[in-house]
Amino acid sequence: MFHDYYLRGVDRDTTRAALLAAGLTVEYTEDGETHRMPVEGVNLSTIGTIYEGGQWDANGIQVTAPVALPGWHVNMRLERELTVDELAALGDLVVAPEPGTPYRVWA
């Protein structure tokens, strides 16, 4: 059984910092560069900025630009529920109630 969570942070860096603070991701250095990856049992699907609307003509020329929705969006799937400490570290990033029509879902 999987447990899915929808996260929305203020921006990319804030969201990444919260995941790291919650212990859901780890940092490692390779060839002098710092990288992050999910810990075992955690899967992340980074959506980033979500856009709504926009119009294009028959030739594919944009007539009206799409509008960016607030926040940086990440879907998270765990093999277990989040712990109290993980929830506290994520703070208000966990979207509750879950979106009725998520932008992206797990297959």
Z-matrix of the N, CA and C atoms (Angstrom, degrees):
N
C 1 1.446
C 2 1.522 1 108.60
N 3 1.317 2 115.91 1 136.17
C 4 1.458 3 121.80 2 178.70
C 5 1.516 4 109.96 3 -107.85
N 6 1.323 5 114.76 4 155.94
C 7 1.460 6 121.90 5 177.25
C 8 1.522 7 106.96 6 -122.87
N 9 1.318 8 115.55 7 118.34
C 10 1.461 9 121.56 8 -176.32
C 11 1.523 10 110.16 9 -102.50
N 12 1.335 11 114.73 10 140.54
C 13 1.459 12 122.00 11 178.45
C 14 1.516 13 108.32 12 -133.74
N 15 1.313 14 115.22 13 142.38
C 16 1.454 15 121.97 14 176.50
C 17 1.522 16 106.90 15 -109.21
N 18 1.331 17 115.81 16 123.66
C 19 1.456 18 120.84 17 -177.16
C 20 1.522 19 110.27 18 -113.11
N 21 1.341 20 115.10 19 143.57
C 22 1.467 21 120.69 20 175.45
C 23 1.528 22 107.07 21 -140.58
N 24 1.315 23 115.34 22 111.58
C 25 1.458 24 121.20 23 176.92
C 26 1.506 25 110.41 24 -103.69
N 27 1.314 26 115.20 25 171.94
C 28 1.461 27 120.54 26 179.38
C 29 1.522 28 110.31 27 -63.36
N 30 1.328 29 115.60 28 -42.92
C 31 1.462 30 121.11 29 179.97
C 32 1.529 31 108.88 30 -155.66
N 33 1.303 32 116.32 31 179.37
C 34 1.466 33 122.18 32 -176.36
C 35 1.525 34 111.86 33 -59.17
N 36 1.316 35 116.81 34 -50.11
C 37 1.462 36 120.35 35 -174.76
C 38 1.522 37 112.76 36 -65.81
N 39 1.314 38 116.93 37 -40.26
C 40 1.467 39 121.19 38 177.98
C 41 1.525 40 110.58 39 -63.57
N 42 1.310 41 116.55 40 -41.86
C 43 1.463 42 121.54 41 179.79
C 44 1.525 43 110.44 42 -65.67
N 45 1.316 44 116.83 43 -46.14
C 46 1.468 45 120.88 44 178.96
C 47 1.527 46 111.50 45 -62.59
N 48 1.321 47 117.48 46 -39.35
C 49 1.466 48 121.56 47 179.25
C 50 1.523 49 111.19 48 -64.73
N 51 1.330 50 117.09 49 -39.65
C 52 1.468 51 120.98 50 179.31
C 53 1.528 52 110.87 51 -66.73
N 54 1.321 53 117.66 52 -40.90
C 55 1.465 54 120.67 53 177.68
C 56 1.527 55 110.71 54 -63.43
N 57 1.319 56 116.99 55 -38.86
C 58 1.457 57 121.51 56 177.90
C 59 1.530 58 110.74 57 -67.49
N 60 1.331 59 116.98 58 -45.10
C 61 1.469 60 121.77 59 179.49
C 62 1.525 61 111.45 60 -62.71
N 63 1.329 62 116.73 61 -32.33
C 64 1.469 63 121.25 62 179.50
C 65 1.524 64 111.75 63 -78.19
N 66 1.335 65 117.02 64 -8.28
C 67 1.463 66 120.09 65 -178.46
C 68 1.514 67 113.14 66 77.69
N 69 1.327 68 117.17 67 17.48
C 70 1.459 69 121.70 68 -179.24
C 71 1.523 70 111.80 69 -90.57
N 72 1.332 71 115.79 70 -16.05
C 73 1.457 72 122.28 71 171.91
C 74 1.524 73 108.00 72 -131.13
N 75 1.312 74 115.89 73 161.30
C 76 1.464 75 122.18 74 175.98
C 77 1.524 76 108.66 75 -130.74
N 78 1.328 77 114.42 76 154.46
C 79 1.458 78 120.13 77 175.24
C 80 1.522 79 109.23 78 -102.67
N 81 1.327 80 115.41 79 145.94
C 82 1.457 81 120.76 80 173.27
C 83 1.523 82 107.59 81 -146.25
N 84 1.315 83 115.33 82 157.12
C 85 1.458 84 120.76 83 -179.09
C 86 1.520 85 109.13 84 -112.75
N 87 1.315 86 114.19 85 133.16
C 88 1.465 87 120.84 86 178.56
C 89 1.519 88 107.78 87 -139.11
N 90 1.318 89 116.33 88 125.87
C 91 1.467 90 121.87 89 -178.49
C 92 1.528 91 111.91 90 53.40
N 93 1.331 92 115.61 91 37.25
C 94 1.458 93 120.45 92 177.36
C 95 1.517 94 115.15 93 80.69
N 96 1.321 95 117.48 94 -0.52
C 97 1.468 96 121.26 95 179.92
C 98 1.516 97 110.28 96 -109.42
N 99 1.338 98 115.50 97 139.72
C 100 1.456 99 120.98 98 178.13
C 101 1.522 100 109.56 99 -89.08
N 102 1.327 101 115.95 100 132.31
C 103 1.467 102 122.99 101 179.10
C 104 1.521 103 108.78 102 -126.31
N 105 1.304 104 116.59 103 162.07
C 106 1.462 105 122.23 104 173.88
C 107 1.517 106 108.51 105 -126.70
N 108 1.336 107 113.75 106 147.27
C 109 1.454 108 119.25 107 176.16
C 110 1.525 109 108.63 108 -147.18
N 111 1.342 110 117.25 109 153.65
C 112 1.459 111 119.69 110 177.01
C 113 1.525 112 110.57 111 -67.13
N 114 1.329 113 116.04 112 149.93
C 115 1.459 114 120.40 113 175.18
C 116 1.526 115 108.26 114 -76.18
N 117 1.321 116 115.65 115 167.64
C 118 1.461 117 120.76 116 -179.19
C 119 1.529 118 110.32 117 -57.01
N 120 1.329 119 116.17 118 135.13
C 121 1.456 120 122.18 119 178.72
C 122 1.516 121 114.04 120 88.23
N 123 1.339 122 116.95 121 -0.31
C 124 1.469 123 121.67 122 179.39
C 125 1.520 124 108.36 123 -117.51
N 126 1.322 125 116.40 124 128.69
C 127 1.461 126 122.26 125 175.35
C 128 1.519 127 108.02 126 -119.22
N 129 1.335 128 115.76 127 133.28
C 130 1.455 129 121.29 128 179.78
C 131 1.519 130 110.01 129 -119.55
N 132 1.306 131 115.57 130 138.73
C 133 1.454 132 122.23 131 174.07
C 134 1.527 133 106.21 132 -125.39
N 135 1.330 134 115.96 133 101.45
C 136 1.463 135 120.57 134 -176.99
C 137 1.518 136 110.00 135 -81.81
N 138 1.305 137 115.08 136 121.59
C 139 1.459 138 121.55 137 178.41
C 140 1.520 139 109.53 138 -95.63
N 141 1.317 140 116.18 139 -39.67
C 142 1.467 141 120.76 140 -178.37
C 143 1.512 142 110.48 141 83.19
N 144 1.307 143 115.80 142 -135.73
C 145 1.462 144 121.47 143 -179.84
C 146 1.523 145 109.67 144 -81.77
N 147 1.313 146 115.88 145 134.82
C 148 1.465 147 121.89 146 176.74
C 149 1.530 148 108.01 147 -104.08
N 150 1.313 149 115.86 148 136.20
C 151 1.462 150 121.89 149 179.59
C 152 1.513 151 109.68 150 -114.99
N 153 1.332 152 115.36 151 145.96
C 154 1.469 153 122.03 152 175.89
C 155 1.513 154 109.88 153 -123.68
N 156 1.325 155 113.89 154 151.82
C 157 1.456 156 119.56 155 172.64
C 158 1.510 157 113.00 156 76.68
N 159 1.310 158 114.15 157 -154.66
C 160 1.454 159 121.90 158 -175.84
C 161 1.519 160 110.43 159 96.52
N 162 1.306 161 115.16 160 146.30
C 163 1.464 162 120.58 161 178.23
C 164 1.515 163 109.25 162 -135.12
N 165 1.348 164 115.20 163 143.58
C 166 1.443 165 122.26 164 178.36
C 167 1.523 166 108.61 165 -129.97
N 168 1.314 167 116.20 166 146.46
C 169 1.463 168 118.85 167 178.47
C 170 1.523 169 109.64 168 -82.22
N 171 1.317 170 116.55 169 -178.28
C 172 1.463 171 122.37 170 -175.88
C 173 1.529 172 112.44 171 -61.53
N 174 1.327 173 117.25 172 -23.34
C 175 1.461 174 121.71 173 179.47
C 176 1.525 175 112.83 174 -92.06
N 177 1.323 176 116.15 175 3.59
C 178 1.459 177 119.98 176 179.61
C 179 1.518 178 114.33 177 83.37
N 180 1.324 179 116.16 178 10.41
C 181 1.467 180 120.35 179 178.42
C 182 1.530 181 108.31 180 -82.75
N 183 1.315 182 115.37 181 131.19
C 184 1.457 183 119.87 182 -178.72
C 185 1.528 184 110.27 183 -68.49
N 186 1.340 185 115.17 184 127.28
C 187 1.461 186 122.37 185 177.99
C 188 1.531 187 109.20 186 -98.61
N 189 1.313 188 116.01 187 -45.82
C 190 1.463 189 122.62 188 178.80
C 191 1.531 190 107.66 189 -129.82
N 192 1.315 191 115.76 190 129.91
C 193 1.469 192 119.91 191 -177.97
C 194 1.528 193 111.11 192 -74.12
N 195 1.334 194 116.97 193 145.13
C 196 1.459 195 120.18 194 173.05
C 197 1.540 196 109.58 195 -65.85
N 198 1.311 197 115.45 196 157.33
C 199 1.455 198 121.30 197 -178.56
C 200 1.525 199 109.13 198 -108.68
N 201 1.338 200 116.03 199 131.51
C 202 1.464 201 120.92 200 178.71
C 203 1.528 202 109.79 201 -75.12
N 204 1.337 203 115.80 202 132.33
C 205 1.464 204 120.45 203 173.59
C 206 1.527 205 107.90 204 -83.22
N 207 1.315 206 117.66 205 151.65
C 208 1.460 207 119.98 206 -178.87
C 209 1.525 208 111.98 207 -63.72
N 210 1.326 209 115.97 208 144.74
C 211 1.453 210 121.10 209 170.28
C 212 1.511 211 115.40 210 101.40
N 213 1.346 212 113.57 211 168.41
C 214 1.455 213 124.53 212 175.60
C 215 1.514 214 106.32 213 -114.84
N 216 1.315 215 118.83 214 122.16
C 217 1.460 216 123.71 215 -169.31
C 218 1.527 217 112.58 216 -106.88
N 219 1.337 218 114.68 217 134.75
C 220 1.459 219 122.22 218 178.31
C 221 1.525 220 108.37 219 -139.17
N 222 1.316 221 116.69 220 132.62
C 223 1.463 222 120.95 221 171.14
C 224 1.523 223 107.58 222 -95.61
N 225 1.328 224 115.85 223 139.83
C 226 1.455 225 120.51 224 -178.65
C 227 1.519 226 109.22 225 -130.76
N 228 1.322 227 115.34 226 134.08
C 229 1.465 228 121.56 227 177.50
C 230 1.521 229 108.16 228 -123.89
N 231 1.324 230 115.55 229 128.33
C 232 1.453 231 122.04 230 179.38
C 233 1.514 232 109.77 231 -120.88
N 234 1.314 233 115.14 232 157.10
C 235 1.458 234 121.51 233 175.25
C 236 1.529 235 110.61 234 -85.33
N 237 1.322 236 116.44 235 3.33
C 238 1.462 237 123.51 236 -179.29
C 239 1.522 238 107.75 237 -151.78
N 240 1.321 239 116.38 238 171.87
C 241 1.461 240 119.58 239 175.72
C 242 1.522 241 109.58 240 -78.99
N 243 1.321 242 116.25 241 156.42
C 244 1.456 243 120.56 242 174.13
C 245 1.522 244 109.79 243 -65.36
N 246 1.333 245 116.22 244 144.02
C 247 1.458 246 120.22 245 176.41
C 248 1.530 247 109.31 246 -80.65
N 249 1.310 248 115.89 247 167.61
C 250 1.462 249 121.30 248 177.54
C 251 1.524 250 110.11 249 -59.40
N 252 1.339 251 117.18 250 -42.62
C 253 1.465 252 121.00 251 -179.88
C 254 1.531 253 111.79 252 -66.12
N 255 1.326 254 117.11 253 -39.65
C 256 1.468 255 120.32 254 178.04
C 257 1.525 256 110.34 255 -65.11
N 258 1.328 257 116.26 256 -42.71
C 259 1.469 258 119.93 257 177.60
C 260 1.516 259 111.09 258 -61.24
N 261 1.320 260 116.48 259 -41.02
C 262 1.464 261 120.56 260 179.67
C 263 1.532 262 110.63 261 -64.20
N 264 1.341 263 117.46 262 -41.36
C 265 1.460 264 121.46 263 179.79
C 266 1.533 265 111.58 264 -67.26
N 267 1.323 266 116.59 265 -34.29
C 268 1.469 267 120.12 266 178.75
C 269 1.522 268 111.56 267 -76.06
N 270 1.327 269 116.10 268 -25.76
C 271 1.468 270 120.31 269 178.27
C 272 1.505 271 112.17 270 59.28
N 273 1.332 272 115.06 271 -130.68
C 274 1.468 273 119.57 272 -175.68
C 275 1.526 274 113.14 273 -86.78
N 276 1.339 275 117.81 274 14.36
C 277 1.463 276 119.99 275 177.14
C 278 1.524 277 112.63 276 -70.38
N 279 1.329 278 117.19 277 -28.72
C 280 1.459 279 120.40 278 -178.95
C 281 1.526 280 108.28 279 -73.71
N 282 1.317 281 116.06 280 120.75
C 283 1.467 282 121.53 281 -179.17
C 284 1.522 283 108.81 282 -77.81
N 285 1.321 284 115.53 283 119.72
C 286 1.469 285 121.19 284 177.90
C 287 1.517 286 108.16 285 -139.88
N 288 1.308 287 117.23 286 129.81
C 289 1.459 288 126.23 287 -2.45
C 290 1.536 289 110.81 288 -69.45
N 291 1.325 290 114.58 289 161.61
C 292 1.463 291 119.87 290 178.96
C 293 1.527 292 109.87 291 -59.80
N 294 1.324 293 117.32 292 149.43
C 295 1.465 294 119.53 293 178.66
C 296 1.528 295 111.52 294 -61.39
N 297 1.314 296 115.92 295 140.17
C 298 1.462 297 120.74 296 178.89
C 299 1.517 298 112.58 297 -69.03
N 300 1.318 299 115.99 298 -33.10
C 301 1.462 300 121.42 299 178.36
C 302 1.534 301 107.70 300 -132.52
N 303 1.339 302 116.82 301 82.54
C 304 1.462 303 119.47 302 -179.04
C 305 1.514 304 112.24 303 -59.35
N 306 1.322 305 115.59 304 148.88
C 307 1.457 306 122.38 305 178.87
C 308 1.526 307 111.21 306 -64.36
N 309 1.345 308 115.42 307 -36.70
C 310 1.464 309 121.40 308 179.48
C 311 1.527 310 106.89 309 -143.07
N 312 1.338 311 116.63 310 142.40
C 313 1.464 312 121.61 311 178.44
C 314 1.529 313 108.88 312 -127.56
N 315 1.322 314 115.83 313 161.31
C 316 1.459 315 121.30 314 176.41
C 317 1.525 316 109.50 315 -77.71
N 318 1.315 317 117.07 316 141.78
C 319 1.465 318 121.05 317 -179.25
C 320 1.515 319 110.48 318 -77.28
